[in-house]
């Protein structure tokens, strides 16, 4: 029996295309590669206790114990054994791209099930065209991602560390290998801890994204049947906006006001997740990552595109990657402001229930969130 998504995209072919098109990355000796893989696995394990300490978050189901503080008073403390935050996989670009086809299929299945009830099955040519588009896009993105926590793949949640990209960034930015690997893992394990602390978060995000995608796809079905010149005009406008420096994605061209408002609310949650991880990865300090200030300074220049070819900068805008960078910064500003106002435990109220997540307005106005949640 074919799944709904298989009616629109040939996912196995998309995975094959992604694997074939993805560029392999920097050349290294077998000894260097073994050191890289072992170093990333070690860093992923070492990052967990540091993330638990700086975030003061408690994974759902974690046990507590009664201990005495310095004054002899009893208090409760989370037990310090290593929590299970999911699997850790060190992968190449092709494997990352292939893994994301499976996650995309899992996320789109419920949406496509509703959309395809009254529609004929797509032709093999259309499904292959969809596979080529998805596979090519993921192959392109596979050179940009250092790590990714994936709660939507088959089986257990997984942390994917893209070894060639870590090596390429480490070499191009001239960073200490040990420090940089740990720094990357601190960010990604913070994401893992977010989903472990708020076990409702994955379904909440998937539900909101699914509702938006269903709405957009339903209201944009006319676009899929539009003449070629209309599709080219849409792509042309998107490319032109990107070259001019506007923060835009192709989705901006086809969604209406209500959909834009919902997209803004979803983006606010993503900004929280990314900004929180960005702040916490630096909060461990120099005792854990001695060169953290150097890494952050050079990495911010890299994010801003310093030294990148003009085509790469334009491509980032077309793919919406600049919007991703804005999420890091807006979310980090929110986290710092809330932490300064109500402390780390007050900030952690965001993980207790969906209604405590910040709105798009509150991401820009952290005090509004503090007033609503803490009174």
C-alpha positions in Angstrom: 0.0 0.0 0.0 1.4 3.4 -1.0 1.6 6.2 1.5 0.0 9.5 0.7 3.4 11.2 0.3 4.5 8.5 -2.2 1.7 9.7 -4.4 3.4 13.1 -4.8 7.1 12.4 -4.2 9.1 9.3 -4.9 11.0 9.3 -1.6 13.4 6.4 -2.2 14.4 8.2 -5.5 14.8 11.5 -3.6 17.1 9.8 -1.2 19.2 8.3 -4.0 19.4 11.6 -5.8 20.5 13.3 -2.5 23.2 10.8 -2.0 24.5 11.1 -5.5 24.5 14.9 -5.8 25.8 15.7 -2.3 29.5 16.8 -2.6 31.8 14.6 -0.4 33.6 17.5 1.5 37.2 18.0 2.3 39.8 15.3 1.7 41.4 13.8 4.8 43.6 10.8 5.6 42.1 7.8 7.3 43.8 8.7 10.6 42.3 12.2 10.4 38.9 10.8 9.7 39.1 8.3 12.5 40.2 11.1 14.9 37.3 13.3 13.7 34.6 10.6 14.2 35.9 9.5 17.6 36.3 13.1 18.7 32.7 14.0 17.7 31.3 11.0 19.5 33.3 11.8 22.6 32.2 15.5 22.4 28.6 14.5 22.1 28.8 12.5 25.3 30.9 15.1 27.2 28.5 17.9 26.2 25.5 16.4 28.1 26.5 17.2 31.8 27.6 20.7 30.8 24.3 21.3 29.1 22.4 20.0 32.1 24.4 22.3 34.4 24.0 25.5 32.5 20.4 25.1 31.4 19.1 23.7 34.8 16.6 21.8 32.7 15.2 18.4 33.8 14.3 15.8 31.2 10.8 14.4 31.7 11.0 11.4 34.0 14.3 12.3 35.5 14.6 11.2 39.1 15.4 13.6 41.9 17.1 13.1 45.3 17.1 14.9 48.6 20.4 16.5 49.5 21.6 19.0 52.1 22.9 22.4 50.9 25.8 24.3 52.5 23.6 25.5 55.3 22.4 22.0 56.2 18.9 22.5 54.7 17.3 19.8 52.6 16.7 20.5 48.9 15.8 18.5 45.9 18.3 17.9 43.1 18.1 16.1 39.8 20.1 12.9 39.8 23.3 13.4 37.8 23.4 10.2 35.8 23.6 10.7 32.1 20.1 11.0 30.7 19.1 9.3 27.5 18.7 12.1 24.9 18.6 9.8 21.9 21.1 8.2 19.5 24.2 10.0 18.3 25.2 9.4 14.7 28.3 10.8 13.0 27.5 10.9 9.3 28.7 12.2 5.9 26.7 14.7 3.8 25.0 12.0 1.7 23.8 10.2 4.8 22.5 13.4 6.3 20.6 14.2 3.1 19.2 10.7 3.0 18.1 10.8 6.6 16.2 14.0 6.0 14.2 12.5 3.2 12.8 10.1 5.7 12.0 12.8 8.2 10.4 14.9 5.5 8.2 12.0 4.5 7.2 11.4 8.1 6.2 15.1 8.6 4.3 15.4 5.3 2.4 12.1 5.4 -0.5 13.4 7.5 -0.9 16.6 5.4 -0.8 14.7 2.1 -3.2 12.1 3.4 -5.9 14.9 3.7 -4.9 16.6 0.5 -4.9 13.4 -1.7 -8.3 12.0 -0.6 -10.1 13.6 -3.6 -7.2 13.8 -6.0 -5.9 11.3 -8.5 -2.6 9.7 -7.9 0.3 11.7 -9.4 2.0 10.4 -12.6 5.4 8.7 -12.3 6.9 11.6 -14.1 5.5 14.1 -11.6 6.6 12.0 -8.6 10.1 11.8 -10.1 10.1 15.6 -10.6 9.3 16.0 -6.9 12.0 13.5 -6.0 14.6 15.5 -8.0 13.6 18.7 -6.4 13.7 17.4 -2.9 16.8 15.4 -3.4 18.7 18.2 -5.1 17.7 20.7 -2.4 18.8 18.4 0.4 22.1 17.7 -1.3 22.7 21.4 -1.6 21.9 22.0 2.1 24.0 19.0 3.2 27.2 21.1 2.9 25.8 23.8 5.3 24.7 21.8 8.3 27.2 21.0 11.2 24.7 19.1 13.3 21.0 18.4 13.6 18.8 17.0 16.3 16.0 15.0 14.6 13.0 14.0 16.6 11.0 13.0 13.5 13.1 10.2 11.9 12.1 6.5 12.2 12.9 4.9 15.5 14.5 6.9 18.3 15.3 10.6 18.1 18.8 11.1 16.7 21.6 13.6 16.8 23.3 13.8 13.4 26.8 15.3 13.4 27.9 16.0 9.8 31.6 15.2 10.0 32.9 16.7 6.8 31.2 20.0 7.5 32.6 20.2 11.0 36.1 19.5 9.6 35.6 22.1 6.8 34.5 24.8 9.2 37.2 23.9 11.7 39.9 24.2 9.0 38.5 27.3 7.3 38.1 29.2 10.6 41.4 27.9 12.0 39.8 26.7 15.2 41.0 24.3 18.0 39.5 20.9 16.9 38.7 19.7 20.5 37.0 23.0 21.5 35.1 23.4 18.2 33.7 19.9 18.3 32.5 20.2 21.9 31.0 23.7 21.1 29.0 22.3 18.2 27.8 19.4 20.4 26.8 21.7 23.2 24.4 23.4 20.8 22.9 20.2 19.5 22.6 18.5 22.8 20.8 21.5 24.1 18.2 20.9 21.4 18.0 17.2 22.4 17.4 18.3 26.0 14.7 20.8 24.9 12.7 17.9 23.4 13.5 15.6 26.3 12.3 18.2 28.8 9.2 19.0 26.8 8.1 15.7 25.4 5.0 17.4 23.9 7.2 19.7 21.8 7.8 17.5 18.8 4.1 16.7 18.2 3.2 20.4 18.9 5.5 21.6 16.2 4.6 18.9 13.8 0.9 19.7 14.2 1.3 23.4 13.6 3.6 22.9 10.7 1.2 20.3 9.3 -1.8 22.6 9.6 0.1 25.4 7.9 1.4 23.2 5.1 -2.1 21.8 4.5 -3.6 25.3 4.3 -0.8 26.6 2.0 -1.0 23.5 -0.3 -4.8 23.6 -0.5 -4.9 27.3 -1.3 -1.9 27.1 -3.7 -3.1 24.1 -5.8 -3.8 26.6 -8.5 -0.2 27.4 -8.7 0.7 23.8 -9.4 -1.6 23.9 -12.4 -0.4 27.4 -13.5 1.3 28.0 -16.9 5.1 27.7 -16.9 5.5 31.4 -17.4 3.7 32.0 -14.0 6.0 29.6 -12.2 9.0 31.2 -13.8 7.7 34.6 -12.7 7.5 33.4 -9.1 11.0 32.0 -9.2 12.2 35.2 -10.9 10.7 37.5 -8.2 12.2 35.3 -5.5 15.7 35.5 -7.1 15.4 39.2 -7.7 14.4 39.9 -4.1 17.3 37.8 -2.9 19.8 39.6 -5.1 18.4 42.9 -3.8 19.0 41.7 -0.2 15.3 41.3 0.9 14.8 38.6 3.5 12.4 36.3 1.6 11.7 32.8 0.6 9.6 31.3 -2.2 6.9 30.5 0.4 6.5 34.3 1.0 5.2 34.6 -2.6 2.3 32.2 -2.2 0.9 32.6 1.3 -1.8 34.9 2.4 -2.1 37.2 5.5 -3.5 34.5 7.8 -0.8 32.0 6.8 1.9 34.6 7.3 0.6 35.2 10.8 0.7 31.5 11.6 4.2 31.2 10.0 5.3 34.0 12.3 4.1 32.1 15.3 5.9 28.9 14.3 9.0 31.0 13.5 8.8 32.4 17.1 9.0 28.9 18.5 12.0 28.0 16.2 13.7 31.3 17.3 13.3 30.2 20.9 14.8 26.8 20.2 17.8 28.1 18.2 18.4 31.2 20.4 18.3 29.1 23.6 20.8 26.6 22.2 23.0 29.4 21.0 23.1 31.1 24.4 23.6 27.9 26.4 26.5 26.7 24.2 28.4 29.8 25.1 27.3 29.8 28.8 29.5 26.9 29.6 32.4 29.4 29.6 36.2 29.2 29.1 36.7 26.5 31.7 35.0 24.0 29.5 35.7 25.5 26.0 38.9 27.7 26.5 38.6 29.3 23.0 34.9 29.9 23.1 35.2 33.7 22.5 37.4 33.1 19.4 35.0 30.4 18.1 32.0 32.7 18.5 33.6 35.7 16.9 34.8 33.8 13.9 31.6 31.8 13.6 29.5 35.0 13.6 31.6 36.4 10.7 31.0 33.1 8.9 27.3 33.4 9.5 27.3 36.9 8.1 28.8 35.6 4.9 32.2 37.3 5.3 34.5 35.9 2.6 31.7 33.9 1.0 31.2 34.1 -2.8 28.4 36.3 -4.0 26.5 33.4 -5.4 26.6 31.6 -2.0 25.2 34.6 -0.2 22.3 34.9 -2.8 21.7 31.2 -2.5 21.4 31.4 1.3 18.6 34.0 0.9 16.8 32.0 -1.8 16.7 28.9 0.5 15.6 31.0 3.5 18.9 30.4 5.4 19.2 34.1 6.3 15.8 33.8 8.0 17.3 31.0 10.0 20.2 33.2 11.1 17.7 35.9 12.2 16.0 33.2 14.3 19.3 32.6 16.2 19.7 36.2 17.0 16.2 37.1 17.8 15.8 34.0 20.0 19.1 34.6 21.7 18.1 38.2 22.6 14.8 36.9 24.1 16.6 34.2 26.1 19.1 36.7 27.5 16.5 39.3 28.4 14.2 36.8 30.2 17.1 35.2 32.0 18.2 38.7 33.2 14.7 39.4 34.4 13.5 36.1 36.1 16.6 33.9 36.1 17.3 30.5 34.5 14.5 28.7 36.4 12.0 31.5 35.3 13.1 31.1 31.7 12.6 27.3 31.9 8.9 27.9 32.3 8.8 27.9 28.5 9.2 24.1 28.5 6.3 23.3 30.8 3.4 23.6 28.4 2.6 24.7 24.8 0.8 27.8 26.1 4.0 29.0 27.7 5.9 29.2 24.4 6.5 32.8 23.3 4.4 34.4 20.6 6.0 36.3 17.7 5.2 39.6 19.5 6.8 38.3 22.8 10.0 37.2 21.0 10.5 40.9 20.2 9.2 42.0 23.6 10.5 39.6 26.3 8.9 41.5 29.1 5.5 40.9 27.6 6.2 37.1 28.0 7.4 37.6 31.5 4.2 39.5 32.5 2.0 36.9 30.9 3.7 33.8 32.3 5.0 35.1 35.6 2.6 37.8 36.4 
